[in-house]
Each structure stands twice: as C-alpha cells, then as structure tokens.
Amino acid sequence: MGSPQDSAAVRRRNLGLVLRHIAAAGPCARTEIAAATGLAHGSVTALVGDLVERGLVREDDAVRGGGRGRPGRPLRLAPRRALSVAVQITSEQLRVVVADLAGEIVWRESAAHHAVPGRPESMADAVAAAVRRAENASESMASPGRPAGVPTALAGPAANSVLVRIVIAMAGPVRDDAAQTVMAAADFGWLGPVRLGELVGERLPGVDCPIDVVNDGNAAAFAEYHARERRRGLVLIEAGTGIGGGVVLHGRIQVGSHGIAGEPGHMPVALDGPLCLCGARGCLVLYAGPEAVLGAAGFGEVLAREGLEAASGRLVEALTAGDARALAAVATAARALGAVITAITALLDVDEIVLGGLLAQWFPWLSPTIEARLAGRRALARGLDIGIAPGVLGAEAMLVGAIEFARRTVLSDPATVPQLAVGGRRANTPAGA
C-alpha cells in the first residue's frame, strides 16, 4: 500500500496533467479531459474542483448539447490568476516583463541597471528593484483604481492574481542548486561563483515565490523549442556579444553536471587555432563570433563605434551586394559552424540545429556551406533527418524562454498556487489531502 506522501505526489502530478490539458485544449468538458488523460471521470471532477478553488480554471455558463442529460460546462484556463516576472540581464540593461499563465506579456520595462562590474551585490540590488516595480505594476493593474493607460486585461479576476515565479536569465553557466549559483560571468566581472538567486531573494523580503536563475542561451533554446512542431531534441547556436546556445531534449533544458552544457561557442574547431579566453585553442567563437566575422569583413570599426546591430546591418548589405571580403568572412564562419554541427549531430542526435541572434540574420549566406559540410554525413547515414534553421523569435527569445520556463513549472505543479481567499481567509488545503 502506498504511503500518504506517494498519494500526495500522484495527486499533484494528476493535477498538473489536467491543468496542462485545459491550457492546451480548452475550453473542454470533463469527459474530454478524462478521455485525453486516461483518468477516471470521478478523479477528473475532484481535480477540476481543486483547480477551480485555486482560481486557475473557470467554468463557462452551461451549454446544452443536442442529446439528453445534464448540460456540459466547458472549462477554460484562468491565466491571470498566476503571474510570473522574467528578467533578462544584458551588459547594459534589465529587460523585465510580467506574464500570465498563458504566456501573454501584460507589462514590460527596459532600463539601464548601472551595476558596478565585479560587484554582484550591485546587480542584485538592480534586479530586486526591477522586480518590485513589476510587482507594483501588477498590483496597480489588478486594482479597481488602476491608472489610466494600463491594459484592462488585468481587470476582474486579476484582482486575485498572485506572483508565483521569478525567473532571471543572464549570460554564464548556472548551477541548479538552492542558491541558484552563477558559476562565472566574465561580462560582468564575476570571475567566481555568485549565489545570485540568494542575493536577490535577500533583497525581496515578503516575496515568498521561488526565484530561478537560468542561462540566457538555455532560455532562448527553450523558447525556440516550444515555438516549433518538433518536440524531441533541439540545439541552439546563437550569436550576440559572443556565441552561446543551449540544448533541449524531450522538453527539458540540459545543463550538465556543472551548469556549462550547451556552450557551442567554446567547442574547438581547429587543433592549432588561436588561444581563446576560455583556455582552449581554436574555439568556434574565434571564427564565427560577431567580433571575428565583422572584423574579417571590414566592419570592426563600425562595431566599436556604432554597436552590433549597426555593424551586422552593414555586413548584410555587403553580402547582398556580393562583396568578396564579406562573403569570405561568412564562409569561414560557416565552415567552423559546419564542423561544430557535425560533432553535435554525432553526439546528441537531435532533430534540429537552430541558428539564432546574428547568425539568423546571416543565415542565407551561412546555410549553403553548412549544408555542404553535412553532405558526407547525410550520404553515409541516409536516415539522418536533421534540420538546420534560423531562429524565429529574434531578440525576444531569451525573455520568451524565461516566461515559458515559469509557465511550465506552474502548469506541472498547480499546487504551488494557493487557493482563493474565502470570507476574508485563504483556504490552504494541501494538494494531497
């Protein structure tokens, strides 16, 4: 006979199973949920009752079908009940959004963080302040006296909204521990482990929801994965300030034993290549990174003076015009990418390699050389069905991935959302009771 703990775990899992189906297929009837999930009708009724009490699901008015019997009451997600805050840390800015359980962004802000390099506490101060602004904005939108100009989408049921997750995305490997430790972040002068999640949490007294820190490349990979039909395996290689990326297998971000899995920029492509800052030689970033490509194409000064986007725009213009120097620079990058992609396909056997960030802008000129490098492997392994595609989410990928991470965490365990207040008191019955 199973223990009470086992029963509670099963109930929590089934609660998530029902909520995920309603989120994906709603509005739907209880009979449809039972058929789709394999749960008994009585169990579905009880689980739906729990979700309604938590404010995550609502019933539509009765709709009578053509046959006999009681009218069905379609169920649908109540997305504004559970809100999450996603923060993307860039070299200069914090990009912050509030999103609901359907993934819809209901508030956003971009602001300079002015964090002091080498002082993680300074960044934690900036992030905590941004979260407080997001929290206050959510409360204002949910209140009857919300300021003019605030979207009305948070009216009504949003008065019962709760903040259920904070997700921070930034460059650097992240260890999945209680402190959400960033192992290093050279862009910010963090040369050793920083317990970022813990630092931010200390600055948010009274906020009792979980705080997650994720690598921004992993977040982008997660977003690209869920934006596509293929649902087995995907690797993202994306170029921004350098080259990052992520690995998603069967819906899960793969971070490895030390949080550094999915860093294609530091895969070696030349045994005797130039020395990389990571300590290795001939890394991909030295051939396909933005600085390498733009410098080789003759736009290094534009990069230094006007920034990445301006320099990449000039490169695209040169490529379109057939400029020999620009084409040669991109061909070198494509050969290096082809070598890395060939290695990735041998090791991970994923469905798709996605090129994001600036690589997506350069994709039309990268793709022919990459495909040529893969031709031999495809000829030997004729069943190898791997797609090489540009990213579809652009600059939003990292924030969208952080939102999706928070959303799917709640959909998998709805019991983390408290029951609605009744008569001035909040019901707090455990999910396994």
N, C-alpha and C positions, 0 to 999 in steps of 0.2 A: 504494500500500500504506500502511495507517495506521501511525502511529508507536506505539511502546510506550506512550506517555502516553495516546494515543487508546484503545488497547486496555484500559488500566487504567481509564479513565473509563467505558467501556462496561460493563466487568465490575462496577464499583461501582454503576452505575445498575441493572444487572440484579439485583444482589444485593438492592438496595432493593426492586425490583419483586417479587421472590419473597417477601421478608420481609413486605411490606405485604399481599400476598395471604394469607399464612398467618395474619397478625394479624387480618385481616378475615373470613376464611372457614374457618379451621382448626377442628377437625382436618381435614386433607385429604391426599390422596395425591399423589405426584409427577406422576402422569398428569393429575390435575385441575389442578395448578399449570401444567403445560405447556399444557393446553388454554386456560386462562384468560389466560395471559400471552403466548402465541404463541411461547414459547421452545422450542427443541428439547429432547427428553427428556434427552439426554446433558448438555446445559448445565444443566438443572434439577438433575440429580443432583449435578453438581460444585458448583453454587451452594449447594444444601442442605447438602452436606458442609462447606462453608466456614462456613455459619451454625451448624451443629452444633458445629464446633470453637470458634466464638466463644461458645458457650453460649446463643445466642439462640433456638435451636429444639431441640426434643427429639422423638424418635421414640417413639410408643406401642408396646406389645407387638404382635407380628404379629397381624393379623386376616385370616383366610382368607375369601374370598368364596365364592359358590356355584359358580363356574366353575373351570376348570383354571388352572394357572400358579402362580407364586410368590405367597405371601400378601402383601398390601399392608401397609405400615407407616405408618399415619397420622402426619402431622407437626403439631405444635402449637407455639405461641409459648411460650417460657420467660420470662415477663415479669419475674421478679425478678432476672434477670441484670443488667439495666441500670436503674439508679435515677437519678432527677433530683431536684434541690432547687428548689422555687419559693418565692420570697419576694415578698410584696406589702407595699410600703411605704405606710402611711397616715399621716395627720397626727400620730397618736399612737402607733401600734403597728406592729410587724412581724408579719405572719401568714406562717408558714413551714410548708411541707409537704414530705414525701418521697413520691414517687410512682414506680410501676414502669412498665414499657413498655406495659402495658395501660391506663394512666391511673388505676390504683387507688391511692388515698392510703393509705400504710401508717404514717405518723407525722405529727403536726401539733403546732404550738405557736403561741400568740399571746402576745406580751409587749411591754410598753412599750419604746420604743427610747431615750428620753431624749436624742435627738440635739439638739445646740445649733444653733438657727437661724442660717443664714448660714455654717456650718462643715461643708462636705461631708465632711471627714475624720472628723468625729464620726459621721455616718451610716454611712460606710464601715466604721468600727470596729464599729458595732452589727450591720450586715449580716454582716460576716465572722464575728463571734462566733456569730450565729444559724446560719450555715452550718456552723460547726464543731460546734455542738450537734446539728444534723441529721445530720451525718456520723457523729458518735459514736453517736447513737441507732441509725443504720442498722447500724453495726458490731456493736453490742450485740445487736440483733435477729437478726443473722446468726450469732452465735457460739453454740456448744452451751451455754454458761453464761449465756444471756441472762437478765436479771432477771425476776422474777415479774410477771405482768400485761402483759408485752409480747406482742403478737399472735404466734401461732405460724405465721402465714402466711409469715414470712420464714425458716422453718426449712428444712433440707435444701439445695436448690440455691442458696438465698440466701447460703450461705457463700462463694459465688463472685461475689457481687454487686459491681458496680463503679459508681462515681459517674461519669456520662457527661455531665451538663449541669447548669449552674446558671442559672436564669432569674430576673431581678429585674424586677418590674412596679411602676411608680410614675407619678404624675402628671407631665406635662411632655413636650415633644417630644424624641425621641431620634434622634440621627443614627447611621446604620448605618456606623460606622467601627470600626477596630481597638480603640479605647479605649472604645467604647460610650458616647458622649458625650451627656449630658443637656443640651440647649441652654439651658434655664432651668426653674426650678421655684419659682414665687413662693410656694407654700405652705410651702416650707422655707427661704425667704430666699436662694435661689440665683438671682441676677439675671444671671448669665453662664454660659457653658459649663462643665460639670463632667464630667471624664473618670471617670465613676462605675465603669464596668466595670474600668478600670485600677486605680483606688483600692482596690476590693475585692480584686482579684487580688493586689495587693502585700501584702495582709494575710492571704493564704492560701497561704503557702509550702508546697510539696509537693502542692497540689491542681492537677493539670495538665489538668483538663477545661475546655472553653470556658465563658465567662461571658457571658451575653446580658442586655442591659437593654432592656426594651420599655415603651412607653407603656401604662398600665393600661387606658385605654379601648380601645386596639387589642387588648390581650389579651382583654378582655371580648367585643369584637366577634368575635374568632377563635373563642372558646368558643361563642357563640350561633350562629355559622355552622355549626359542626360538630355542634351539637345539633339541627339541622333537616334536613329532606329536601332542600330546595332547595340546589343546590350551584353556583350561578353568581355571584350578587352579593348582598351584604347591607351595609347601613349601620346602625350602632348609634348612637342618641342616648340618652345616659344621664345622669341627674341624681344627683349625690352632694353634694359640697361646692359644686360649680358644675354646668356642663354639659360633658360630654366625649363621646367616642364613637370610632368607628373605621370604616374601610372595608375590606371583604374582597371581592376579586374573584377568581373561579376558584381559591379556596383560598389566596390569598396576601394578607397584610396589605399595604395600600398606605400608605406613609409619605410619599411625595412626595420632592422634591429636597432638602428641608431638615428632614425629620422631622416636619413640622407638618400633614400631610394628615389629614383625619378629625377636625377640631376644629369641630363644628357649633355649639358654644356661641358662637363669635365670627363667625358668619355674620350680616351686618346684615339686619334685617327692617324698619327704619324709617330713611329718609334723614336725618331731622332728630331722631332719637331722642336720649336722654341719652348722655353720654360714657361709654365703657366703659374699664376699666383697660388694655385692650389698645391703646388709642389711637383706636379707631374709634367710631362712633356707632350706637346702635340695635341692638346685638348681641342675639342670641336669649337669652343668659343674663340680660339685663336684664328680660326679660318672662316667661321660662319657667324660670329658675333657681330653686332652692329658696328662697333669700332673698327673691326678688321675689314668688313665689307665696304663700309663707307669710306674708310681711309684708302683702301686699294682702288676704289672707283674715283678718287679725287675729290671727295666731299668731306674730308676730315675737318677743314676749317669751317665749313658750314655747320658741321656737327658741334664744334666747340663754340661757335658764335650764336647759332640760332636754335640748337637743340635737335633731338632725334627726329621728330616728325617732319621738320623742315628739310633736314638732310635726306631723309628717306623719300620725301616727295621729289626732291631734285634727282635722286637716283632713279626713281620710277620714270621720270621724264626722259632721262638719258637712255634708259633701257628701251623705252618706247621708240625713241629716235634711232636706236641701233648703235649707240655709242660703243666703240670697241672696248674701251677701258672699263666701262660699267659692265658690259657683258662678260668680260674676263673675270672680274671680281666676283660676280654672282655665280659663274661657272665653277670657280674654286670652292665657293661655299657649298654649291650643290654636290660636288664630288665628296666633300667632307660629310655632308648630311647623308649622302647615299651610303657611305661606309658605316656610319652610326646606325642608320635604319636597318641595314643588312644584319648588323650584330643584334639589334633589338629583336628583329623577327626570329632569329635563331634562338635567342634566349627565352623570350616570353610568348611567342606565337599569338600575338594579338590580332584583332580584326582590322584595326585601323591606326595609322600614324597621322596625327593632325599637326600641321604647322601653323602656329599662332603668332600673334603680335606682328612684328615687322615681316616675319617670314611669310605670313599670309599675304601681305602687300606684294612681296616679291615672287609669290608662288608661280605665276605663269612662266617665269624665266627659270625658276629652280626645277620645276617638275620634269621637263624632258631629260635633263641629266640624271636626276634621281631615278627615274624610271629605267634609263639605260643601265645604271649601276645594278638595278634589281633584276634585269632581264635574265642574267645567267641563273640566279637562284630560282626564278619562276620557271625556267626551262627544265631544271632538274626536279623541282617539286611542283608538278603541274596542278596539284590540288591547293597550292598556296594562294589563298584568296585574301590578300591584304590590300586595303585601300590607302592611298596617300592623298590627303585632302587638306585644303586650307581651313583655318578656324572660321567659325560662323558668328562668334559673339564679340569679336574685336576687343576694345578696351574694357568692356563690361564683364568679361569672362571671370575675372577674379572675384568681383563683388557678387556676381550671379552664383558662382560656386560656393561662396561663403553662405549666401542665403539658402541655397539648396542643401548644404550641409546641416544648417539649423533646422530647416523644414523637415528633412527626412528623419532627423533624430527624434523630433516630436511625433511625427506620424508613426514611427516604430514603437514609441513608448508613450502613449497618450496619458498614462497615469501620472506623468510628471506635471500635468496641468491640474490645478486644484479644482474642486467642484465649485459651482457658483454659490455665492452667498444666499442664504435663505433666512428671511426675517432678521436681517442685520448680522447674522453669523454665517461663517463659511463652513459648509459641510466638508468633512475631511476624512471620509471613509476610505481606507486603503483599497487599492485595486484588487487585492487578493481576498478581501473579506467576503 
